[in-house]
Amino acid sequence: MDSLPTSATNGPAGLSAEADAEPHARLTFDLDVDLCVIGAGLAGLSVALEAAQAGLSVAVLESGRIGWGASGHNLGSVTPGYGVPIGDLIARVGLDHASALWALTREGMEIVRARATEEAMPGVALSDGALEVSNVDIGDRLVERLQTLGVDFGSEVEGWPIDKVRDVLRTNRYFHGIHYPTAFQLDGRRYLRGLERLARQAGARIFEETPAVSIDFAGIRKRISTPNARLRASDIVLAGSVHLGAPSPRVAETLLPVWRTAALTAPLGEQLPDAIAFAGSIADTDGVDHYRIVGGDRLLWASGETTFDVAPQRLAGIIRRRIAAVFPQLGQVEIAQTFSAAVGMTVHGMPQVGELRPGLWVASGFGRQGLATTAIAGRLIARGLTHSDERWKLFSPFDLVWAGGTIGRIVGQGVYFATREGALAAGALARYRERAAARTRVRDARAEVKQEERRARVALLRAAEAANVPPPNAPSRRPVPPPSPE
Ligand SMILES: Cc1cc2nc3c(=O)[nH]c(=O)nc-3n(C[C@H](O)[C@H](O)[C@H](O)COP(=O)(O)OP(=O)(O)OC[C@H]3O[C@@H](n4cnc5c(N)ncnc54)[C@H](O)[C@@H]3O)c2cc1C
């Protein structure tokens, strides 16, 4: 079974959730390296692994414990694409550029799949397929999207009609779907631990509980200060996501922190496969719910976002209600654990990947889709550092844009509520339309039957009149009295 977060986590208190992992030493001595990576989440470890494999000497600084942030608290779905809608991406950079960016995420998926073998990462528990389902009846738009994904972007996708979706997800909430057969899921924590192990084996040195507190960018060798030691490095990668803080406030302020909450249910028994007969992950197109079955009989379900840190236990009720709304046959499920973590959202919705100034790189803003994207970001940056690949420049159109500070968070929360309420309302309207259409169909069918009966009766009457006999079942006419003998 997937290893799951063992306690509710949404901040430094969550370090206890990592008590099972072997701690790494703090940095207590000065060090000279080629590359210093700040942050040991998926992004930082991906860069460190690739750079160490390319022969660079690498030090990774982590202010807490590895997996403390979103990287240790996700649902483990490895899917193609970014958080930004395809149409918006094409409108911004054109079809060819958007297609090249999309292809990078497919490459990211392949990197993750190649790493996440049972031999290299025991218990990583790969399972195939992801389904994106629509809350509204948008068959025509789906065809357009399938055309872009399948033909223009060369992705493996299948369009699922309503019946097929409802065959595997027994709810009237969903209409059409897009199936990604090459997408997969894994145990996110075991993948992170495996990544850390591979990075260490490749020669990267990882220091936990060692925050980078300031950076002196001047000169060819940059200086990074930590509470107990200093590092000198030719290159620095900022991979601290929303927690980066002091070392580069300018970069930190380009991310809107969004706390995403998830819950693990208690075992749900026989009724679960009756409700959900799909082994992969399921997400709705509006980004309201994202879930999958884990351990055979539990649901791992993410729903609800806030731009301020809220204790995940307080959001457990929301998730329970969402499950009941989508699959009422499951009733009020018991929630065994809740957890939340902050992801970094950029204003344009795309990750920040590339060189900001000579020797200073960034890998952050991966939002809700960080598994494939951090893998490819790590490869692009490492190859950029060794000058063998300049594909990271594909991300250049997506500048660092200020995310609006506190006002940005308040506005972000308002937009989330409005979008979520809008999506829920649109879903309700679509289901109402579907029910209304079904009622109309029944009414039409009844009217058609009545019309048929009427036609048949008229035909019978006419035939009877022609034969001058009372038609069968015809209302009995008053019997004609026999002629009197007089
Ligand atoms: C509930 C939930 C479900 C999700 N599900 C999925 C999913 O199914 N599929 C998917 O692809 N993505 C998913 N995501 C998103 C994914 O987890 C993130 O995009 C990804 O983990 C981001 O990784 P990161 O390394 O950029 O950030 P983080 O994981 O936040 O790592 C940043 C690290 O940098 C450290 N740090 C920051 N500043 C400093 C400093 N000054 N000095 C030293 N260290 C520092 C932090 O302590 C932290 O450990 C989910 C996220 C959540 C919250």
The ligand as a Tripos MOL2 file, in Angstrom:
@<TRIPOS>MOLECULE
LIG
   53    58     1     0     0
SMALL
NO_CHARGES

@<TRIPOS>ATOM
      1 C1         -2.3880   18.1490   -1.5460 C.3       1 LIG1
      2 C2         -1.4930   18.2310   -2.7660 C.ar      1 LIG1
      3 C3         -1.6570   17.3090   -3.7790 C.ar      1 LIG1
      4 C4         -0.8270   17.3690   -4.9070 C.ar      1 LIG1
      5 N1         -0.9530   16.4040   -5.8500 N.ar      1 LIG1
      6 C5         -0.1260   16.4000   -6.9190 C.ar      1 LIG1
      7 C6         -0.1930   15.3600   -7.8710 C.ar      1 LIG1
      8 O1         -0.9580   14.4080   -7.7340 O.2       1 LIG1
      9 N2          0.6250   15.4170   -8.9550 N.ar      1 LIG1
     10 C7          1.5220   16.4330   -9.1310 C.ar      1 LIG1
     11 O2          2.2170   16.4350  -10.1420 O.2       1 LIG1
     12 N3          1.6340   17.4320   -8.2180 N.ar      1 LIG1
     13 C8          0.8480   17.4420   -7.1200 C.ar      1 LIG1
     14 N4          0.9640   18.4320   -6.1860 N.ar      1 LIG1
     15 C9          1.9230   19.5340   -6.4290 C.3       1 LIG1
     16 C10         3.3690   19.1560   -6.0960 C.3       1 LIG1
     17 O3          3.4310   18.5060   -4.8530 O.3       1 LIG1
     18 C11         4.2240   20.4320   -6.0840 C.3       1 LIG1
     19 O4          4.1180   21.0980   -7.3080 O.3       1 LIG1
     20 C12         5.7090   20.1280   -5.8480 C.3       1 LIG1
     21 O5          5.8740   19.3480   -4.7070 O.3       1 LIG1
     22 C13         6.5090   21.4160   -5.7240 C.3       1 LIG1
     23 O6          7.8330   21.0560   -5.3740 O.3       1 LIG1
     24 P1          8.9010   22.1600   -4.9480 P.3       1 LIG1
     25 O7         10.1780   21.4590   -4.7510 O.co2     1 LIG1
     26 O8          8.8610   23.2810   -5.9250 O.co2     1 LIG1
     27 O9          8.3520   22.7940   -3.5950 O.3       1 LIG1
     28 P2          8.3510   22.2700   -2.0740 P.3       1 LIG1
     29 O10         7.8970   20.8920   -1.9560 O.co2     1 LIG1
     30 O11         7.6000   23.3090   -1.3010 O.co2     1 LIG1
     31 O12         9.8800   22.2940   -1.6530 O.3       1 LIG1
     32 C14        10.5780   23.4910   -1.3790 C.3       1 LIG1
     33 C15        11.5820   23.1880   -0.2760 C.3       1 LIG1
     34 O13        12.4910   24.2870   -0.1620 O.3       1 LIG1
     35 C16        12.7890   24.4760    1.2010 C.3       1 LIG1
     36 N5         13.2470   25.8690    1.3910 N.ar      1 LIG1
     37 C17        12.5570   26.9920    1.1230 C.ar      1 LIG1
     38 N6         13.3120   28.0780    1.4010 N.ar      1 LIG1
     39 C18        14.4920   27.6330    1.8330 C.ar      1 LIG1
     40 C19        15.6790   28.2860    2.2770 C.ar      1 LIG1
     41 N7         15.7810   29.6290    2.3400 N.pl3     1 LIG1
     42 N8         16.7320   27.5340    2.6480 N.ar      1 LIG1
     43 C20        16.6520   26.1710    2.5850 C.ar      1 LIG1
     44 N9         15.5480   25.5060    2.2070 N.ar      1 LIG1
     45 C21        14.4770   26.2250    1.8140 C.ar      1 LIG1
     46 C22        11.4600   24.1850    1.9030 C.3       1 LIG1
     47 O14        11.6400   23.8620    3.2680 O.3       1 LIG1
     48 C23        10.9220   23.0250    1.0920 C.3       1 LIG1
     49 O15        11.2810   21.7730    1.6370 O.3       1 LIG1
     50 C24         0.1660   18.4010   -5.0340 C.ar      1 LIG1
     51 C25         0.3250   19.3200   -4.0070 C.ar      1 LIG1
     52 C26        -0.4750   19.2320   -2.8620 C.ar      1 LIG1
     53 C27        -0.2530   20.2080   -1.7480 C.3       1 LIG1
@<TRIPOS>BOND
     1     1     2 1
     2     2     3 ar
     3     2    52 ar
     4     3     4 ar
     5     4     5 ar
     6     4    50 ar
     7     5     6 ar
     8     6     7 ar
     9     6    13 1
    10     7     8 2
    11     7     9 ar
    12     9    10 ar
    13    10    11 2
    14    10    12 ar
    15    12    13 ar
    16    13    14 ar
    17    14    15 1
    18    14    50 ar
    19    15    16 1
    20    16    17 1
    21    16    18 1
    22    18    19 1
    23    18    20 1
    24    20    21 1
    25    20    22 1
    26    22    23 1
    27    23    24 1
    28    24    25 2
    29    24    26 1
    30    24    27 1
    31    27    28 1
    32    28    29 2
    33    28    30 1
    34    28    31 1
    35    31    32 1
    36    32    33 1
    37    33    34 1
    38    33    48 1
    39    34    35 1
    40    35    36 1
    41    35    46 1
    42    36    37 ar
    43    36    45 ar
    44    37    38 ar
    45    38    39 ar
    46    39    40 ar
    47    39    45 ar
    48    40    41 1
    49    40    42 ar
    50    42    43 ar
    51    43    44 ar
    52    44    45 ar
    53    46    47 1
    54    46    48 1
    55    48    49 1
    56    50    51 ar
    57    51    52 ar
    58    52    53 1
@<TRIPOS>SUBSTRUCTURE
     1 LIG1         1 GROUP 0 **** ****
